[in-house]
Amino acid sequence: MKNLIFIIKSVLAAFCGIQSNKKFDHDDKFIQKNGVSSFILIGFVLVFILGLILYFIVSFILS
């Protein structure tokens, strides 16, 4: 669970472009140890959720 929250925070920071070099190095070490698949999966899920949120906002505004 701790790793999941860490990955979500890192992916959200990467989306916004506000991640520090220290966090980037920590992410790099995590990826070397555990692989990049968890970051990719969480990234796709968050993009999907963002798309749904935008869809519902636009639908609400246009209705």
Chimera marker file (.cmm) of the C-alpha trace (Angstrom):
<marker_set name="trace">
<marker id="1" x="0.000" y="0.000" z="0.000" r="1" g="1" b="0" radius="0.5"/>
<marker id="2" x="2.855" y="2.369" z="0.813" r="1" g="1" b="0" radius="0.5"/>
<marker id="3" x="4.418" y="1.740" z="-2.599" r="1" g="1" b="0" radius="0.5"/>
<marker id="4" x="1.088" y="2.365" z="-4.346" r="1" g="1" b="0" radius="0.5"/>
<marker id="5" x="0.695" y="5.782" z="-2.724" r="1" g="1" b="0" radius="0.5"/>
<marker id="6" x="4.336" y="6.577" z="-3.542" r="1" g="1" b="0" radius="0.5"/>
<marker id="7" x="3.791" y="5.671" z="-7.203" r="1" g="1" b="0" radius="0.5"/>
<marker id="8" x="0.552" y="7.676" z="-7.460" r="1" g="1" b="0" radius="0.5"/>
<marker id="9" x="2.257" y="10.745" z="-5.973" r="1" g="1" b="0" radius="0.5"/>
<marker id="10" x="5.190" y="10.381" z="-8.361" r="1" g="1" b="0" radius="0.5"/>
<marker id="11" x="2.977" y="9.977" z="-11.421" r="1" g="1" b="0" radius="0.5"/>
<marker id="12" x="0.826" y="12.980" z="-10.449" r="1" g="1" b="0" radius="0.5"/>
<marker id="13" x="3.958" y="15.073" z="-9.909" r="1" g="1" b="0" radius="0.5"/>
<marker id="14" x="5.236" y="13.977" z="-13.317" r="1" g="1" b="0" radius="0.5"/>
<marker id="15" x="1.897" y="14.951" z="-14.913" r="1" g="1" b="0" radius="0.5"/>
<marker id="16" x="2.225" y="18.450" z="-13.453" r="1" g="1" b="0" radius="0.5"/>
<marker id="17" x="5.958" y="18.705" z="-14.082" r="1" g="1" b="0" radius="0.5"/>
<marker id="18" x="6.779" y="19.671" z="-10.499" r="1" g="1" b="0" radius="0.5"/>
<marker id="19" x="8.953" y="16.777" z="-9.386" r="1" g="1" b="0" radius="0.5"/>
<marker id="20" x="12.296" y="17.564" z="-7.760" r="1" g="1" b="0" radius="0.5"/>
<marker id="21" x="15.592" y="15.954" z="-8.731" r="1" g="1" b="0" radius="0.5"/>
<marker id="22" x="15.718" y="14.183" z="-5.362" r="1" g="1" b="0" radius="0.5"/>
<marker id="23" x="12.326" y="12.541" z="-5.969" r="1" g="1" b="0" radius="0.5"/>
<marker id="24" x="13.322" y="11.738" z="-9.554" r="1" g="1" b="0" radius="0.5"/>
<marker id="25" x="16.432" y="9.919" z="-8.303" r="1" g="1" b="0" radius="0.5"/>
<marker id="26" x="14.316" y="8.046" z="-5.744" r="1" g="1" b="0" radius="0.5"/>
<marker id="27" x="11.884" y="7.014" z="-8.511" r="1" g="1" b="0" radius="0.5"/>
<marker id="28" x="14.798" y="5.877" z="-10.668" r="1" g="1" b="0" radius="0.5"/>
<marker id="29" x="16.132" y="3.654" z="-7.882" r="1" g="1" b="0" radius="0.5"/>
<marker id="30" x="12.634" y="2.226" z="-7.321" r="1" g="1" b="0" radius="0.5"/>
<marker id="31" x="12.277" y="1.470" z="-11.045" r="1" g="1" b="0" radius="0.5"/>
<marker id="32" x="15.677" y="-0.233" z="-11.174" r="1" g="1" b="0" radius="0.5"/>
<marker id="33" x="14.704" y="-2.397" z="-8.214" r="1" g="1" b="0" radius="0.5"/>
<marker id="34" x="11.046" y="-3.201" z="-9.092" r="1" g="1" b="0" radius="0.5"/>
<marker id="35" x="10.591" y="-2.418" z="-12.780" r="1" g="1" b="0" radius="0.5"/>
<marker id="36" x="8.690" y="0.255" z="-14.633" r="1" g="1" b="0" radius="0.5"/>
<marker id="37" x="5.430" y="-1.654" z="-15.142" r="1" g="1" b="0" radius="0.5"/>
<marker id="38" x="3.765" y="-0.294" z="-12.000" r="1" g="1" b="0" radius="0.5"/>
<marker id="39" x="4.452" y="3.315" z="-13.057" r="1" g="1" b="0" radius="0.5"/>
<marker id="40" x="3.057" y="2.654" z="-16.544" r="1" g="1" b="0" radius="0.5"/>
<marker id="41" x="-0.070" y="0.956" z="-15.189" r="1" g="1" b="0" radius="0.5"/>
<marker id="42" x="-0.796" y="3.730" z="-12.675" r="1" g="1" b="0" radius="0.5"/>
<marker id="43" x="-0.135" y="6.326" z="-15.389" r="1" g="1" b="0" radius="0.5"/>
<marker id="44" x="-2.689" y="4.756" z="-17.729" r="1" g="1" b="0" radius="0.5"/>
<marker id="45" x="-5.259" y="4.474" z="-14.936" r="1" g="1" b="0" radius="0.5"/>
<marker id="46" x="-4.810" y="8.129" z="-13.962" r="1" g="1" b="0" radius="0.5"/>
<marker id="47" x="-5.081" y="9.278" z="-17.591" r="1" g="1" b="0" radius="0.5"/>
<marker id="48" x="-8.285" y="7.235" z="-17.937" r="1" g="1" b="0" radius="0.5"/>
<marker id="49" x="-9.720" y="8.792" z="-14.768" r="1" g="1" b="0" radius="0.5"/>
<marker id="50" x="-8.766" y="12.267" z="-15.988" r="1" g="1" b="0" radius="0.5"/>
<marker id="51" x="-10.535" y="11.560" z="-19.294" r="1" g="1" b="0" radius="0.5"/>
<marker id="52" x="-13.677" y="10.450" z="-17.472" r="1" g="1" b="0" radius="0.5"/>
<marker id="53" x="-13.659" y="13.540" z="-15.274" r="1" g="1" b="0" radius="0.5"/>
<marker id="54" x="-13.275" y="15.816" z="-18.292" r="1" g="1" b="0" radius="0.5"/>
<marker id="55" x="-16.030" y="13.952" z="-20.142" r="1" g="1" b="0" radius="0.5"/>
<marker id="56" x="-18.476" y="14.372" z="-17.255" r="1" g="1" b="0" radius="0.5"/>
<marker id="57" x="-17.580" y="18.053" z="-16.779" r="1" g="1" b="0" radius="0.5"/>
<marker id="58" x="-18.134" y="18.797" z="-20.469" r="1" g="1" b="0" radius="0.5"/>
<marker id="59" x="-21.365" y="16.770" z="-20.502" r="1" g="1" b="0" radius="0.5"/>
<marker id="60" x="-22.611" y="18.675" z="-17.462" r="1" g="1" b="0" radius="0.5"/>
<marker id="61" x="-21.737" y="22.060" z="-18.983" r="1" g="1" b="0" radius="0.5"/>
<marker id="62" x="-23.383" y="21.271" z="-22.313" r="1" g="1" b="0" radius="0.5"/>
<marker id="63" x="-26.585" y="19.922" z="-20.795" r="1" g="1" b="0" radius="0.5"/>
<link id1="1" id2="2" r="1" g="1" b="0" radius="0.2"/>
<link id1="2" id2="3" r="1" g="1" b="0" radius="0.2"/>
<link id1="3" id2="4" r="1" g="1" b="0" radius="0.2"/>
<link id1="4" id2="5" r="1" g="1" b="0" radius="0.2"/>
<link id1="5" id2="6" r="1" g="1" b="0" radius="0.2"/>
<link id1="6" id2="7" r="1" g="1" b="0" radius="0.2"/>
<link id1="7" id2="8" r="1" g="1" b="0" radius="0.2"/>
<link id1="8" id2="9" r="1" g="1" b="0" radius="0.2"/>
<link id1="9" id2="10" r="1" g="1" b="0" radius="0.2"/>
<link id1="10" id2="11" r="1" g="1" b="0" radius="0.2"/>
<link id1="11" id2="12" r="1" g="1" b="0" radius="0.2"/>
<link id1="12" id2="13" r="1" g="1" b="0" radius="0.2"/>
<link id1="13" id2="14" r="1" g="1" b="0" radius="0.2"/>
<link id1="14" id2="15" r="1" g="1" b="0" radius="0.2"/>
<link id1="15" id2="16" r="1" g="1" b="0" radius="0.2"/>
<link id1="16" id2="17" r="1" g="1" b="0" radius="0.2"/>
<link id1="17" id2="18" r="1" g="1" b="0" radius="0.2"/>
<link id1="18" id2="19" r="1" g="1" b="0" radius="0.2"/>
<link id1="19" id2="20" r="1" g="1" b="0" radius="0.2"/>
<link id1="20" id2="21" r="1" g="1" b="0" radius="0.2"/>
<link id1="21" id2="22" r="1" g="1" b="0" radius="0.2"/>
<link id1="22" id2="23" r="1" g="1" b="0" radius="0.2"/>
<link id1="23" id2="24" r="1" g="1" b="0" radius="0.2"/>
<link id1="24" id2="25" r="1" g="1" b="0" radius="0.2"/>
<link id1="25" id2="26" r="1" g="1" b="0" radius="0.2"/>
<link id1="26" id2="27" r="1" g="1" b="0" radius="0.2"/>
<link id1="27" id2="28" r="1" g="1" b="0" radius="0.2"/>
<link id1="28" id2="29" r="1" g="1" b="0" radius="0.2"/>
<link id1="29" id2="30" r="1" g="1" b="0" radius="0.2"/>
<link id1="30" id2="31" r="1" g="1" b="0" radius="0.2"/>
<link id1="31" id2="32" r="1" g="1" b="0" radius="0.2"/>
<link id1="32" id2="33" r="1" g="1" b="0" radius="0.2"/>
<link id1="33" id2="34" r="1" g="1" b="0" radius="0.2"/>
<link id1="34" id2="35" r="1" g="1" b="0" radius="0.2"/>
<link id1="35" id2="36" r="1" g="1" b="0" radius="0.2"/>
<link id1="36" id2="37" r="1" g="1" b="0" radius="0.2"/>
<link id1="37" id2="38" r="1" g="1" b="0" radius="0.2"/>
<link id1="38" id2="39" r="1" g="1" b="0" radius="0.2"/>
<link id1="39" id2="40" r="1" g="1" b="0" radius="0.2"/>
<link id1="40" id2="41" r="1" g="1" b="0" radius="0.2"/>
<link id1="41" id2="42" r="1" g="1" b="0" radius="0.2"/>
<link id1="42" id2="43" r="1" g="1" b="0" radius="0.2"/>
<link id1="43" id2="44" r="1" g="1" b="0" radius="0.2"/>
<link id1="44" id2="45" r="1" g="1" b="0" radius="0.2"/>
<link id1="45" id2="46" r="1" g="1" b="0" radius="0.2"/>
<link id1="46" id2="47" r="1" g="1" b="0" radius="0.2"/>
<link id1="47" id2="48" r="1" g="1" b="0" radius="0.2"/>
<link id1="48" id2="49" r="1" g="1" b="0" radius="0.2"/>
<link id1="49" id2="50" r="1" g="1" b="0" radius="0.2"/>
<link id1="50" id2="51" r="1" g="1" b="0" radius="0.2"/>
<link id1="51" id2="52" r="1" g="1" b="0" radius="0.2"/>
<link id1="52" id2="53" r="1" g="1" b="0" radius="0.2"/>
<link id1="53" id2="54" r="1" g="1" b="0" radius="0.2"/>
<link id1="54" id2="55" r="1" g="1" b="0" radius="0.2"/>
<link id1="55" id2="56" r="1" g="1" b="0" radius="0.2"/>
<link id1="56" id2="57" r="1" g="1" b="0" radius="0.2"/>
<link id1="57" id2="58" r="1" g="1" b="0" radius="0.2"/>
<link id1="58" id2="59" r="1" g="1" b="0" radius="0.2"/>
<link id1="59" id2="60" r="1" g="1" b="0" radius="0.2"/>
<link id1="60" id2="61" r="1" g="1" b="0" radius="0.2"/>
<link id1="61" id2="62" r="1" g="1" b="0" radius="0.2"/>
<link id1="62" id2="63" r="1" g="1" b="0" radius="0.2"/>
</marker_set>
